[in-house]
């Protein structure tokens, strides 16, 4: 290559490099102006979004606080003075209650829809099976072994105080709530396990082992069904309420007249679910459960579940439900046997007003 050709190539190369450098400088300068404008717009948008989000969060928080205050006020008016738990339930007790449910379910499911299961009639004419008896025996043995100072009260074997006559902590069992459903093959019965502290229900399990559904309520916590949080639903008036009861035959005398008055006011009265109805209410599928002629083992486990889902459970006078393990009070009938469960304070007030009224 001649010297002129080399000089010409070098000149072209220098010109190309200068052009590329110039375009690079322009490219760096031009975008630098656009992002500043965009950044300013983005900052304004971000500030507005932040303010909006902050307002929304404050609004949500205020709504939650108002709802909490309303529930507390309603519960105070109905004899349930506070949402604040009086005692913290040890996590070990919750795990133990689940172990009890597992053990009971392992027993009851062996006999469900099994041919030839013998059914006996108790003194009150209610049926009992070997499944009831064995499941309760299993749970009692577990409590006696793990917590010997705890008292036990079960449907099949009565009251057993803890070592030294203690009843500060009392386990309450109904191994098969809904024995009539059990013996006729309907899977809407359940195992009820409650733990009481000084007479107050602070832990409850409703277990349906055939359907593999388990409700858990613990004082001071949100209730769950199969580990998922659950909540009752609002109901504007008793006239909009779907109401469950196990059977209309459980109401007698004045209670029957009171119940019939309420049944005419609700949207639809329904029957036949035993304890399962309370689980449906806690999940927001029903609005009201009204029952009578119950024993403490029929409902104590359900109280923490319903309350932990944002609902209410009282007796027909609006009083909080309690039970102290005492043979004398049980034998004399001095315990609450009429129960209301509902998801809305307005419905509770209407139900109490109707069910506590003297009609004749």
N, C-alpha and C positions, 0 to 999 in steps of 0.2 A: 504494500500500500504506500502511495506517495505521501510526502509531508503535507501537501495541501488537503489531501483526503482525510488525513488524521486530524488536522486542525479543524476541518469542517465538521467531522463527527464529534469532536470534543465540544465545539460550539453548540451543536444541536443538543448534545447531552446536557450542557449547562443550562440551555434555554428550557429544556424539558423539566429539569430539577427545579428551576426558579418558578415555573408555572405550577408544578405540583405543590411547592411550598406555599405559594400564594393562595391556591385553593384551600389548602389545609388551614391557613390563617383565617380565611373567610369563614370556613366551616366552623372553626372554633369560636369566632366572634358572633356569628348569627345565632346559633343555638343558645349562646350565653344570655342573649336578650330575651328569647322566648320563655325559657324556664323561669326567669325572674317574674314575669307576668303570671305564668302558670302557677308558680309557687305562691304568689300573693293570693290568687283565686282559690288555690287549694287550701291555703291557711284560713281564708275567710270561710270556706265551706266546712273545713274541719272544725273551726270554732263554732259555727252554727250547729253542726251535727253534735258536737260535744255538749253544747248548751241544751239542745233538744233532748239528747240522751239523759243528761243530768236531770232535766225537768221530768222526763218520763220515769226515771228511777225514783226520784223523790215522790212523784205521784203514786207509783206502785207501792213504795214503802208506806206512804200515808194511808193508802187503801188497805194495805195489810194490817197496819196498826189500828185503823178504824174497825176492821172486821174482828180483830182480836179483842179490842175493847168491847165490841158489841156482844161477842160470845161470852166474855167474862161477865158482863153485866147481866146477860140473860141467865147464865148459870148461877150467878149469885142470887138472882130473883127466884130461881128454881131450887135453891138449896144446895147448889154445887159451887162453892164460893170462889174457887180459883183454878186456873189452868196450871199453876205452878205445882209441880209434884212435891208432896210432903216428904218423900223419901226417894233416894236414887236407887233404882233396882240394879243390883250387881249384874254385870254381863254374864257371869257364870250361871246365874239363875235362869237367864234367858236361854242360854245354850242347854242347860239341864231340862228346861221345859220342852224344848224341841226334842231332846232325847226321849223324854216321856211319851211325846206324841208318836215318835217313830216306833217305840216299843209297843204302844197300844195298837197302832195301825197294823203292826206285824201280826197281832193276835186277832183283831176283829176281821181283817180281810180274809183270813182262813175260813171263817164261818159264813161270810156274806154270800148269799145265794147258794149255799151248800145244802144238799138234800139231807133231810133227817135231823136237822138241828132242833133239839127239844126246847119248847117254850113253856115257861112256868108263869103262873100268876102270883104276884106279890099280894100282901094284905090289902093294898089299895086298889087291887085288880089290874094294876099296870103290868105289862109283860116283862119278863127278864129271860135272857139266854145265857148259855155258858160263855158266850163271847163277852157279854157285859162283865160277868164275874171274873173271868180270867184276865181281862185287860186291866181292870181296876187292881186286882191282886198284883200284877206285874208292876204297875206304877207305884203302889204302896211300898212294895219291897225296895224299889229303887230309892224312894225318899228316905225310908228308914235307914238304909245303908249309907246314903250320901249326906243326909241332913237329919240326924237323929233328934235334934232339938226342935224341928219343925212339926207342927200339928198337921193332921190329915183329916179331911172330911170328904167322903165319897157317897154316891148314891147307893151303892150295894153293901157297903160295910160300915157306914156311920162315921162317928167322930173318934179320932185317936189323938190325944194330946202328945206333944213332944216330950222328950226326956225332961224330967223335973216339972212336968205339968205346963210346959210353955205353949203359948199359942200366938206369940208375936208374929211369926211367919206361919201362915196356914195354906196348905195346898188343898184345892177343892176340885174334885174330879166328877165328871159324868162321862163314863167310858163310851156310852152310846146314847147320845141325846137324839131321840127319835127312834126308839126300839121298834115301834109299829112299822115305820118305814123300812127299818132294817130287815124285819122278818118277812115283809112282803116284797122285798127285792128292789125297793126304791132308793137310789143312792143320794138321798137328801138328808141323811142323818149325819152326825158329826161327833167327834170326841172333843169334849170341853175340858180344858185345863186352866185353872186360875191360881194365882198366888196372891194372898191377902197379907197386908201388913197392918197389924192392929185393927183388923176388920175392914180395911179399905182395899178393894181390888186394884192392884198395881201392875199386874201382868196377866195376859189372857191369850190363849190359843184356841182357835176353832180349826180342827183338822178333819178334812174329808179325804181319807186315804184311797178310796176307790177312784175318785176324780182327780186325785193328787193336787188338791187345793188346800192351802194352809194360810189362815189369817193370823197375824200376830199383832197384839197391842201391848205397848209398854208405857207406863205413866211417863209423861214428858217427851214422848217421841211420836212421830207420825206412824200410823198403822200401815201395815203392808199385807199384800196377798201374794204369795209366792215371791216375796222379796221386792215387789214393786209397790211404791207408795199409793195409797188409796184415799179417796175423799168422798164425803157425802155430797149431795147436790142441793141447791136452794129450792124451796117450794113456797110460793107466794101466799098460799092459803090452804087451810085444811080441805077446802073443796077441790083442790088440785092434787090431793095426796093419793098415792097408791098405798094401801094399807094391808099388811100381812097379819094373820093370826094363825096359830096351828090348827084350831078348830073352833067353831062357834059354841061347841058343847062345853068348853072350858069355863064359860061364864054362867053363873047361877044367881038367882035372886036379884038383888039390887044391881049387882055387877052386870048381869045380863041386860037389864034395862038401860044402864049407862052405855054399855057397849053398843047396843042396837041404835041408840041415839047418835053415837059417833059414826057408826057404820053408814047411817043415812046421810051424813054430812060429807064423807070423803068421796073422792072420784070413783074409786073401785076398791071394794074389800076383797081380799084373796086369802086362801087357806092352804095349809098342808106342807109347810117347809120346815117346821121346828126351828132349830138354831140356824139353819141355812139362811133363813129370811134376814137375820141380823147381818150376816156377811154380805148379802145383796144390798142392804141398806147402806152399809159402810162403804160399798163401792159405787153408790150413787144410782142404783137401779130401782130402789124403792124409797118411799118417803117416811113411812111410819110402821112400827110394829107395836101391837097392843096385845098383852096376854095377862092371864090370871091363873090362880091355882098353881103357881110355880114354887119350887124349892130353890134355895141359894145355889145349888150345883147346876140348876137349869140356866142361870143367867150371869153368874159372877164373872166367868171368863169373857163374856161378851161386852162388859162395861168398858174395859180399856181399849178394846178394838173399836167400838163405836165412837168413844170420846176421842181417841187418837186419830180418827178420820174426820174430826170436826163436828161430830154429832153430839147427841144428848141421850142419857139414860137415867131415868128416875122411876120412883114409884108413882102411883096414880095421883098422889097429892103433890108431886113435884119435888119430893125429898131425894137426896142422894142415896144410892143403894150401898148398904153395908151389911156385914155379917160377922159376928164374933163366935168362934167355935165353942159352943156351949150346949150340952145335951138338954139342959132344962128348957132353954128358949126354943130349941127345935121341937121338943116333945109338946110344949105348950102352944106351939104355933105362933110364937111371938117373933116372926120374921116377915120381911116384905115379900108378898107373893104376887102382887099385881105390878106389872112392869110396863113402862113406855120407853120406846127407842125411836128417835126421829133425827132428821138431818137439819131441820130448820127451827129456830127458836119460836117463830110465829106459830108453827104447827104444834110445837110443844105446849105453848100457852093455851091454844084452843083445845087440845086434847085433855090437858089437866083440868080446864074449866068444865068440860063435859063429864069427865070420868070421876071427878071428885064431888059432883053435885048430888045432893039428896033428892031423889025423885018421888019417894013415897015412904 
